[in-house]
Amino acid sequence: MESSKKNKKKLKRREFIKTSVVIGTATIVPAVFGAFSNYPDKTDIYYNTLAEALNKLPNAFPRTKSNVELLLLKKIFSPEEAWLAGQLTIERESIETISKRVGLTIEETKKRLGTMSRRGFVQGSESGGL
């Protein structure tokens, strides 16, 4: 107990107030800029990218002003699946090509695509790629 008292730095009143303001700002800023719908979080970017990719397909998935399609995509895809699906192309590609492009291991890419394939989100075969 004595040693902890000796290690504490004593601050003058002005220094304490400055420190409190800086700490208060640091905790308020993320809450203000990250918690509201006007400032989408990182996963919303994945769903937006996926919605844009789906909209470019022949049977387009049109975007709306209300972004209700994002709510649907969030119900269907996990953030990881939305991120990966948003990076797929309409052309058939091998898992190796996809994994290099997205920066995942071949095993992880195969696992994620396999899960999406079983649910009917992507089509492909082991020999011909996706």
Secondary structure, DSSP 4 states (H G I P E B T S, - for coil): -HHHHHHPPP--HHHHHHHHHHHHHHHHHHHHHHSSTTS--HHHHHHHHHHHHHHTSSS-----TT-HHHHHHHHHS-HHHHHHHTT--SS---HHHHHHHHT--HHHHHHHHHHHHHTTSS--BTTTB-
